[in-house]
Amino acid sequence: MVNLSEEQIAELVDRFYARVRGDELLGPIFEAAIGDEWVPHLAKMRAFWSSVMLASRTYKGNPMMAHLNLPRLTEVHFNRWLEIWAQTAPEICPEPIASQFICKAEMIAERLLGTISLYHRPPAMSSDVEQRV
């Protein structure tokens, strides 16, 4: 069994978010949301992934609300996030751990996207409006 360290988590999070910041699609979203608060954000993300992967219980926050408060994120955004994550995880971690990181990220993205889709669903059209369209 390969062990995962807090140092590997920190390196993965830092490298991943460096790429996100430079990404054409995701960079502007993160810049608008985080601005110059990257140091605390990275610390929070390290704690999040430590809690997910090591059950450290160091993360204090509500990722669902954080994502619901952003401008409407779509499947395109989550797919790009996962693409960068899947590229970065194997660079830092041995195969079995990288696969676990990727699997966890996919599950998290699916839950976030599902909830965002529910909360940001366009209002239903009334039947008489539908008939005119």
C-alpha positions in Angstrom: 0.0 0.0 0.0 1.3 3.4 -1.0 1.0 6.2 1.6 -0.2 9.7 0.9 1.3 12.6 2.7 0.1 16.1 3.5 3.1 17.3 1.4 1.9 15.5 -1.7 -1.6 16.9 -1.2 -0.1 20.4 -0.9 2.0 20.0 -4.0 -1.0 18.6 -6.0 -3.3 21.4 -4.9 -0.7 24.1 -5.6 0.3 22.8 -9.0 -3.4 22.2 -10.0 -4.5 25.8 -9.0 -1.4 27.3 -10.7 -2.8 25.7 -13.9 -6.3 26.7 -13.2 -5.3 30.3 -12.7 -3.6 30.3 -16.2 -6.5 28.5 -17.9 -8.5 30.5 -20.4 -11.9 29.1 -19.3 -11.4 28.7 -15.5 -8.9 31.4 -14.7 -11.2 34.4 -15.0 -13.9 32.6 -12.8 -11.3 31.9 -10.1 -9.8 35.4 -10.4 -13.2 37.0 -9.9 -14.1 34.8 -6.9 -10.7 34.7 -5.2 -8.9 37.9 -6.3 -5.8 38.3 -4.2 -6.9 35.8 -1.5 -5.0 32.8 -3.0 -3.0 32.0 0.1 -6.0 31.3 2.3 -7.8 29.6 -0.7 -4.9 27.2 -1.2 -4.8 26.5 2.5 -8.5 25.7 2.5 -8.2 23.5 -0.6 -5.3 21.6 1.0 -7.4 21.0 4.1 -10.3 20.0 1.9 -8.3 17.3 0.1 -6.7 16.2 3.3 -10.1 15.6 4.8 -11.3 13.8 1.7 -8.3 11.6 1.2 -6.9 11.2 4.7 -10.0 11.7 6.8 -8.1 14.4 8.7 -11.2 16.5 9.4 -9.1 19.7 8.9 -11.5 21.3 6.4 -14.1 23.7 7.7 -16.4 25.0 5.0 -19.3 24.4 2.7 -18.2 23.7 -0.9 -21.7 23.4 -2.1 -22.6 26.9 -1.0 -19.3 28.3 -2.3 -20.1 26.9 -5.8 -23.7 28.0 -5.7 -22.6 31.6 -5.0 -20.5 31.7 -8.2 -21.8 32.7 -11.6 -23.6 29.8 -13.3 -21.1 27.0 -13.7 -21.8 24.5 -16.4 -20.7 21.0 -17.3 -18.1 22.6 -19.6 -16.5 24.2 -16.5 -16.5 21.0 -14.5 -15.1 19.0 -17.4 -12.2 21.4 -17.8 -11.6 21.3 -14.0 -11.5 17.5 -14.1 -9.3 17.5 -17.1 -6.7 19.6 -15.4 -7.0 17.6 -12.2 -6.6 14.3 -14.1 -3.5 15.7 -15.8 -2.0 16.9 -12.5 -2.7 14.1 -10.0 -0.5 11.5 -11.7 2.4 14.0 -11.9 2.5 14.1 -8.1 1.1 10.8 -6.9 1.8 7.2 -7.7 -0.9 5.5 -9.8 -3.2 4.0 -7.2 -3.4 7.3 -5.3 -3.7 9.5 -8.4 -6.7 7.3 -9.5 -8.3 7.8 -6.1 -7.9 11.5 -6.3 -9.4 11.5 -9.8 -12.3 9.3 -8.8 -13.1 11.5 -5.7 -12.9 14.6 -7.9 -15.3 13.1 -10.4 -17.8 12.3 -7.7 -17.5 15.7 -6.1 -17.9 17.4 -9.5 -21.0 15.3 -10.3 -22.7 16.3 -7.0 -21.8 19.9 -7.4 -23.0 20.1 -11.0 -26.2 18.3 -10.1 -27.1 20.6 -7.3 -26.1 23.7 -9.3 -28.3 22.5 -12.1 -31.2 22.2 -9.8 -30.8 25.6 -8.2 -30.2 27.4 -11.4 -32.8 25.7 -13.5 -34.7 28.2 -15.6 -38.3 28.7 -14.5 -40.9 26.4 -16.2 -42.9 28.1 -19.0 -46.7 28.1 -18.6 -48.6 26.0 -21.2 -50.1 29.1 -23.0 -46.6 30.6 -23.4 -45.3 27.3 -24.7 -48.1 27.2 -27.3 -47.1 30.6 -28.6 -43.4 29.7 -28.9 
